[in-house]
Structure formats: C-alpha cells, structure tokens
Amino acid sequence: MKTNLITREGFQRLKDELDFLWKEERPEVTKKVTWAAGLGDRSENADYQYNKKRLREIDRRVRYLRKRIEQVKVVDYSPQQEGKVFFGAWVEVENQMGEVKKFRIVGPDEIYGDAKDYISIDSPMARALIKKEIDDEVMVRTPEGEKEWFVNRIDYKADVEPS
C-alpha cells in the first residue's frame, strides 16, 4: 500500500509529465499512427504497429497520472518541523562503521527517474527516522537484521541538499 503523500515539487513533476504526454507527445504519436495507417496494410507496417503500441503506453500512463494526482496529498514545509525528521526532510545518517548516507524522505511517486538520493516514506529507514532529532540513535529493521544509525543532520531547504 502506497502512502498518498507527495512534496510540492513531486506534485509539480507529475503534473508536468501529464501535460507533456497529453498535450505534446500524444498528438505527435497520433499523427504518426494516422499517417502510417494511410499507407495501407497495417499488419506489416512497423511504423503503425510501433506507434499504436506507444499510444497505448501513453494512454495508460495518462490514466494512471490523472488518478494518482487526485489521490495524493501535497505536504508543504512547516517551521514546526525544524529540528525533527518529518516528510520532506533531507537527512544525513551515519552508522558505527562511519558509513554516511544522505537522502530526502518523499512520497513513493517521487523516488523514480532522476530523483537520486530520495527514499520513500514507506521504507523501513524513513519509518524509523520519523520524529527523530539530531544525535538520536535509530534502529532500522532490514532483511539482514537490525542496523543502528545516528542522525547527523536534518534540513528542510528544498534548494540545498545536505553537503
């Protein structure tokens, strides 16, 4: 079950993708399908078959995005979050071996594509970190067993990743 939370930036990316698919890519692919269909025998027409398949993929993604955009709840930053880990936070954690991880806790729709260093609010690490403060110890349950992490830094600035 996916959590229906999303950051303002993630929501805008979903809307931008929907707009691009619906207003730009779909009309272009529809033109190609119409052109290829006018060439005659569709059963052996690679242009027609490929573009018809692409049109189905676009339509499926558009349906998903429209439904998902209605379901999600945008969570904006609030000054009350400062000092604790909540949704949308950039967090730096470190284990006893000195391994450091930096990531942002976001909705499940935001962790794909070029969104590197993002983890889902549904992940074991994010669930364990919620409401923790700097220097808190966090036990994260993993398939290999429980792992211990320490919170080094919490930041909510959208334009600056932790360094």
C-alpha positions as CSV (number, residue, x, y, z in Angstrom):
1,M,0.0,0.0,0.0
2,K,1.5,3.3,-1.1
3,T,1.3,6.4,1.1
4,N,-0.6,9.1,-0.7
5,L,1.8,11.9,0.4
6,I,3.9,14.0,-2.0
7,T,6.1,17.1,-1.9
8,R,5.1,20.2,-3.8
9,E,8.0,19.6,-6.2
10,G,6.9,16.0,-6.8
11,F,3.3,17.0,-7.4
12,Q,4.5,19.6,-10.0
13,R,6.6,16.9,-11.7
14,L,3.6,14.6,-12.0
15,K,1.5,17.4,-13.5
16,D,4.3,18.4,-15.9
17,E,4.6,14.8,-17.1
18,L,0.8,14.6,-17.6
19,D,0.8,17.9,-19.5
20,F,3.7,16.8,-21.7
21,L,2.2,13.4,-22.5
22,W,-1.3,14.7,-23.2
23,K,-0.5,18.0,-25.0
24,E,2.7,17.2,-26.8
25,E,3.7,13.5,-27.1
26,R,0.2,12.0,-27.7
27,P,-0.8,14.4,-30.5
28,E,2.6,13.7,-32.2
29,V,2.2,10.0,-31.9
30,T,-1.5,10.2,-33.1
31,K,-0.3,12.0,-36.3
32,K,2.2,9.2,-36.9
33,V,-0.4,6.5,-36.4
34,T,-2.8,8.3,-38.8
35,W,0.0,8.7,-41.4
36,A,1.1,5.1,-41.1
37,A,-2.5,3.8,-41.3
38,G,-2.9,5.7,-44.6
39,L,-0.1,3.7,-46.2
40,G,-2.2,0.6,-46.5
41,D,-1.6,-2.9,-45.0
42,R,-1.3,-2.3,-41.2
43,S,-0.3,-5.9,-40.4
44,E,3.2,-5.5,-41.8
45,N,3.6,-1.8,-41.2
46,A,6.2,-1.3,-38.4
47,D,5.6,2.4,-38.1
48,Y,1.9,1.8,-37.5
49,Q,2.5,-1.1,-35.0
50,Y,5.2,0.7,-33.0
51,N,3.3,4.0,-32.8
52,K,0.0,2.3,-31.9
53,K,1.8,0.5,-29.1
54,R,3.3,3.8,-27.9
55,L,-0.1,5.4,-28.0
56,R,-1.4,2.7,-25.7
57,E,1.5,3.2,-23.3
58,I,0.9,6.9,-23.2
59,D,-2.9,6.5,-22.6
60,R,-2.2,4.0,-19.8
61,R,0.3,6.4,-18.2
62,V,-2.1,9.4,-18.6
63,R,-4.9,7.4,-16.9
64,Y,-2.6,6.5,-14.0
65,L,-1.3,10.1,-13.6
66,R,-4.8,11.6,-13.6
67,K,-6.0,9.1,-11.0
68,R,-2.8,9.5,-8.9
69,I,-2.9,13.3,-9.0
70,E,-6.4,13.2,-7.5
71,Q,-5.3,10.7,-4.7
72,V,-2.2,12.4,-3.4
73,K,-2.0,15.0,-0.7
74,V,0.7,17.7,-1.0
75,V,2.7,18.2,2.1
76,D,4.4,21.6,2.4
77,Y,7.1,22.5,4.8
78,S,6.1,24.0,8.1
79,P,8.5,25.8,10.5
80,Q,7.2,23.5,13.3
81,Q,9.1,20.6,11.7
82,E,12.5,22.2,12.3
83,G,14.8,20.0,14.4
84,K,12.9,16.8,13.8
85,V,12.7,14.4,10.9
86,F,9.4,14.6,9.0
87,F,8.2,14.1,5.5
88,G,10.2,16.2,3.0
89,A,13.4,16.4,5.2
90,W,16.9,15.9,3.9
91,V,18.6,13.6,6.4
92,E,22.2,12.6,7.0
93,V,22.7,9.4,9.0
94,E,25.9,7.5,9.9
95,N,26.5,4.0,11.3
96,Q,29.2,2.8,13.7
97,M,31.5,1.9,10.7
98,G,31.5,5.5,9.6
99,E,29.2,4.8,6.6
100,V,27.3,8.0,5.8
101,K,24.0,8.2,3.9
102,K,22.2,11.4,2.7
103,F,18.7,11.3,1.4
104,R,15.3,13.1,1.3
105,I,12.2,11.4,2.6
106,V,9.5,11.8,0.0
107,G,6.4,10.0,-1.4
108,P,6.6,6.8,-3.3
109,D,5.8,8.5,-6.6
110,E,9.0,10.6,-6.3
111,I,11.7,8.0,-5.9
112,Y,11.9,7.0,-9.6
113,G,13.7,8.5,-12.6
114,D,16.3,11.2,-11.9
115,A,15.3,11.6,-8.2
116,K,18.6,10.2,-6.8
117,D,19.1,10.3,-3.1
118,Y,15.3,10.1,-2.4
119,I,13.7,7.4,-0.3
120,S,10.1,6.6,0.2
121,I,8.2,7.5,3.4
122,D,7.2,3.8,3.3
123,S,10.8,2.5,3.5
124,P,12.0,1.0,6.8
125,M,14.7,3.7,7.1
126,A,12.2,6.5,6.7
127,R,9.7,5.0,9.1
128,A,12.4,4.6,11.8
129,L,13.6,8.2,11.3
130,I,10.2,10.0,11.7
131,K,10.2,12.3,14.7
132,K,13.9,11.7,15.5
133,E,16.3,14.6,16.2
134,I,20.0,15.2,15.6
135,D,22.2,12.8,17.6
136,D,19.3,10.3,18.0
137,E,20.0,6.6,17.6
138,V,17.8,4.8,15.1
139,M,17.3,1.0,14.8
140,V,16.3,0.0,11.3
141,R,14.9,-3.4,10.6
142,T,16.4,-4.9,7.4
143,P,16.4,-8.4,5.8
144,E,19.9,-8.9,7.3
145,G,18.7,-7.9,10.8
146,E,18.6,-4.7,12.7
147,K,21.0,-1.9,11.9
148,E,21.9,1.0,14.0
149,W,22.2,4.6,12.6
150,F,22.8,8.0,14.1
151,V,21.1,11.2,12.9
152,N,23.8,13.7,11.9
153,R,21.8,16.4,10.1
154,I,18.3,17.4,9.3
155,D,17.5,20.1,6.7
156,Y,14.3,21.2,5.0
157,K,15.7,23.6,2.4
158,A,14.3,22.5,-0.9
159,D,17.0,24.2,-3.0
160,V,20.0,22.9,-0.9
161,E,20.9,19.3,-0.5
162,P,23.0,18.5,2.6
163,S,26.7,18.6,2.0
